[in-house]
Amino acid sequence: MSAKSVIELWLWGGPSQLETFDPKPNASPDYNNGLKAIDTVVPGMQVHEWWPNLAKCTNLCSFIRSMTHPHFGHETATYLMQTGRNPGGGDVYPAIGAVVAMMKSKTYSGDLPPFVILTGAKGRFSEVGFLGDQYAPLVTGGNPNTQKFVVDGFVPPGGLSQKEIERRFDLLSRIDNFGKPEAFGEFIETGKKARHVIEGGAARTFDLSQETNEMRDRYGRTWIGQSLLAARRLVEFGVPYITVNMSGWDSHKRHFETMKQRTADTDKAIAALLCDLHERKLLDQTILWVSGEFGRTTKVDRDPPWNGGRNHYPRCFSALVAGGGFRGGCVVGESDETASKVVKRPVSPVDFLGSIYELCGIDPDGPMPNNVGKKLTILPPESSEGRLREIYA
Amino acid sequence: MTNTEDIFDLSRRTFIGGTAAFAGLSLLGAQPQKQKGKVPAKGKGKAQPPAPEPPQSAAWETPSGDATPAVLVRRLFLDLAGRIPTVAEAKEFVNSKDASKRLKLVEKLLDADSFADYWSMRFCDILRVKSEFPINLWPNAVYVYHRRIRSFVKDDEPWDAFTRALLTSSGSDFRDAEANFFRATARRTPEGMAEVAALTFLGEEYAELPEAKQKEYAKYFGRVRVKNTREWKEEIVYLDPSDPSGPTPAAFADYLLGPAREKFASAFVQRVDWWMLGLEKPLPEHVEIFKKNGFRLKPLVRAIALSKAYGRGSVTGGFPCRRIDAEVLDDMLCDLTGAKRDFQSIAPEPFTFLPPERRSILIEDGSITSAFLLLFGRPARDSGHLSERHNEVTAKQRLFLYNSGKLFQQIGRITDSRGFRNRAMRDIVHDLYWRFLSRPASPSEEKMLLAHFNGLPKGNEKWRFPKDVAWSLLNTREFLYQH
């Protein structure tokens, strides 16, 4: 059985591997700033001390401590991590979200688009690349951590009653009389779909007030907590690919203050999501992956203007994967004593993405449909190290 | 039936008369001015007894399948100005009895700044004008290059001369605008430059060319180099001097304008025919017009805009309907409702801020965008293919237009003002039709709307009726399609 949905938690900016999934408690304070690691429910699988909630459910997820690629810039690194391609070819490839959306739409027939982004797009490159507009993500906007999270376009504005909405559509159907309707198949079809979304249950998917207060508290009353809760609701609805774009990890300055605050919210939210999916028996069919475009330099930069900062570093960084055919409680790869170098089992973005595709039932070596008239494959060939088969369930 | 024919007579006189003026204007580049005033005036029709209502299709087409003046004026503005006509502009054209009004309008639109604005947007799509990945022109060069492309359109420079300038320029990307042609490539290698040159000037897919041809093209660009200066993002384009006898891009220009001349002209006309007539292949007679008029854009656009095919209706007359471009639709909605655009320039730093009043067709940089433009498929300007523009209709777009709270609020700013409402409902309805569809409501539409209004319960919904009509109009296919 292959995974039905994917939740991508994108830590935009590049989180430090040391303060996440590859802590180095035995390194000098020049590297770990005197911070510790903590034990988790899986013996020998430690996590940084700022992740106490995740420590209770590491049996549900696995860490990759040997992610590596050569790009130091946000744009190029993001492009590689999202598409598996090096920038610079003539073609702009779609992000994994658009590709999964396209391949899964053969079997997915929900009213929501197959690719949803909470709450803002990455923006630095077009997520849909050369794929058609129909696989472009629905970007929700808004803030799930507010009293009323409204996705513009899903609920008719102005507090109209159901009757009024119907009468207004009736008026529209009389006014919209141009030409021969049969010549506008696409227009009629999309109109029907849109109305179905408005009148059906799809719009309620975004209505977090349908959840109990306890559930909302469990994820944390934060942007990331409520975004992951919304992501879980989208999984229940069957949406194939959900991206949560979380910014604020580009901590050149005030690194430790930023990380402490970011990890507190994120730890609670990820742990709640993992346990919640597990309890609902959804984890087996849902992949969660958590990463940024790279990690950060390992020696703390104490000179001005950084004053205790970490800079971009792609040669060795960490990611988290869970569910959907990935085993939990495993650690893939190993870095050196300061997390500066991969010493065992390097994992390239191509092999990383290839594993997710494969578990989704998509052949990474298969053809990539495109409108540029070329024979392309979904990913370049896997490396000699290969995809993450050692942690496939 | 005779009565119905007579009703049509009035509209037909203006329009068919107009067409007759151009019937003699062959597509082969005759001077349209010579035709002026040669239209035989037709006698005034006698007063008729009250006739049955014309069918709804009379709003769009004459019985012979030609576009009505209302459809034509909207079509000309959309194609030549990148917007729909204002109420005054539409009424002036529809009500004018001038037999040469079509010609006069085309001339006026071709001379206007808006023609240069809109068509330079199209050429910037083809020439891939954007700051960011994967083109990486960066902001300064984007503005310099855009300005140069706009002057090519505005001054109607010959395409062959402009092509030569693009292929032979060197120097700083900040000062030598045309040198940016070589920089606006995803791969700055001889093959990468040959790929975009083949597509831009010959409409050829590099990957599909025989290998020998690929090598031959790439050779022309083998000496093109780009180097940095100490100024941020300033780059110098130059020819590697170490092999002064090697082939150059100038030799490629010689090839284009010499042996490949026919294909070079066709590739240009193909795009214009696609934009204006939705044709996949260029019409040979249009290629002839283009060549005879010194490879200039405006005579070609003029000839197409005045042609019989362009004046056909789109219901039965064969003119193809296409969803309106993202940028144009954005400008239409903002013009109509006073909505503010919300541009984003996430990268590159330093961020560029554009005022919300800036028309979307005027955004120089393909890297600056908005949620609306993304939703409606503005091209990414990554490769220069026409297919980068996604003009299909999606359910997400329909949801936005149905439900956007912002848009609905903005509509209220027209329809809820006292000045607007302080009239008979009949006048309000016609006003809205003119604004959104560039025509009055037909008799049957008027009757239907007033009956609908009278049937509504007193209160909120009745009060909201003009707003709901406006909301309905902007959700119609007649509004959303170029037809």
Interface residues (C-beta under 8 A of the other chain):
Chain A: E75 T76 Y79 P87 G88 G89 G90 D91 V92 P113 A121 G123 R124 F125 S126 F130 G132 D133 Q134 A136 L138 V139 G141 V150 D152 G153 F154 V155 P156 P157 G158 E164 R167 R168 L171 L172 R174 I175 D176 N177 F178 G179 K180 A183 F184 E186 F187 T190 G191 K193 A194 R195 V197 I198 N371 V372 G373 K374
Chain B: Q56 W60 E132 F133 P134 T185 A186 R187 G192 E195 E205 A207 E208 S314 V315 C321 Q344 I346 A347 A371 L374 L375 G377 A380 D382 S383 H385 S387 E388 H390 E392 V393 T394 A395 K396 Q397 R398 L399 F400 Y402 N403 S404 G405 K406 F408 Q409 E445 M448 L449 H452 L456 E461 D468 V469 W471 S472 L473 N475 T476 R477 E478 L480 Y481 H483
